[in-house]
């Protein structure tokens, strides 16, 4: 009997404590780690005023709080085990909330976390956590079995321009793209459809967001302005969006906030740097390349063609650029063909920094040689086909699509945005998927492509050169540190503004 009474009383005691947990300020040790984080997140979300924007933030967090195995709590647990103090982790949560990051999107939210911890933790969290960046990128790969799926994505039209409706539309697109990337269609069709469908919706969002921001900032709606963004080449691409118009700084901040809400990472690192370089008329190759393969949006009869000719095309010394770029291109070729000196920290499986950029470097050389406009538009390959053979044009075009598609597959397998070293196991996983997509052997395809590209290089540019060159890819020098500090300052401004609005 005494044992039964103790059981009853103990149950009542535990129930009472459970209720008190939500009523009284009790010591943190009493709650489990997960409950502490949930409690902190819910407290912060309750502080947000009722608004269309903050409602989206709440919905985003609710989607992962209901998932006991969510990626964020897993990461926080790993960091705490490594010795990161709980208060710092709470600041990390606060930063995500105040920036309006869509945490329901694992690809871009983890990329934000990588940026914050790896490059901006000292400014935003008050502690240098760069040593823990690898913890974020440590991920398990998933198995993908290709499926039958239509190659064209039908994006639903929106009846209202509310942010919630538009976000649902974007979320639908991403789900369809994920299915498409894992389908049994040809990799060429998949790559083109992912790019085109993303570009179409991003253009729609950019137009709607700009109008919304102008109204909020009291910019006359008849003002002239330009928006330009690079092709959304892969499933989890950053949005390299550039704005030239009234209230440039304020508009850029507001546009960035809106895209963050949708799980679209606008690359402030590059946006800040490229914009400054254009303003200073310092158009080196990487700046020039940003304005190749993208979409221009002209507001109220503004002319992007005029802007491009005056500020981009008219400010570059192509001869000097090519002199610096060609030795770098030759080193890329040497890695892909597995011959010659390997003097770059790249491997054959770096699909973005090696294959994709190598092809674009060749295209720049051909555009210079044959005086073809390297600018925005779909006519580049049409013009190129009049100068080189049809087969060579096809090889170059397909190589770009292959590089983008391999990144697509990798991003799906890794559930992450960034690229890591791809070992034999991961390479074989990618190869298994693309074997259903018109690439029976990925290794043979890569080797064959490397030979063909090197033949094109040799035919039109002559012997390879491995002399020293001043060329470094963007972000590989001291400018990267400056750009990250400026990005951290902008993030700090956004966070402070949100905090001040809550205290009013």
Secondary structure as UniProt FT lines:
FT   HELIX           2..20
FT   TURN            21..23
FT   HELIX           28..30
FT   HELIX           33..47
FT   HELIX           52..65
FT   TURN            68..69
FT   HELIX           71..81
FT   TURN            82..83
FT   HELIX           86..99
FT   TURN            103..104
FT   HELIX           106..115
FT   HELIX           116..120
FT   HELIX           121..124
FT   HELIX           130..132
FT   HELIX           133..137
FT   HELIX           163..181
FT   HELIX           187..216
FT   TURN            217..218
FT   TURN            221..222
FT   STRAND          225..230
FT   TURN            235..236
FT   STRAND          241..244
FT   HELIX           248..261
FT   TURN            262..263
FT   HELIX           268..279
FT   TURN            280..281
FT   HELIX           285..290
FT   STRAND          294..299
FT   TURN            300..301
FT   HELIX           304..311
FT   HELIX           313..315
FT   HELIX           318..337
FT   TURN            348..349
FT   HELIX           351..356
FT   HELIX           357..369
FT   TURN            370..371
FT   HELIX           380..384
FT   TURN            385..387
FT   HELIX           390..414
FT   HELIX           424..434
FT   TURN            435..438
FT   HELIX           442..461
FT   TURN            474..475
FT   HELIX           479..503
//
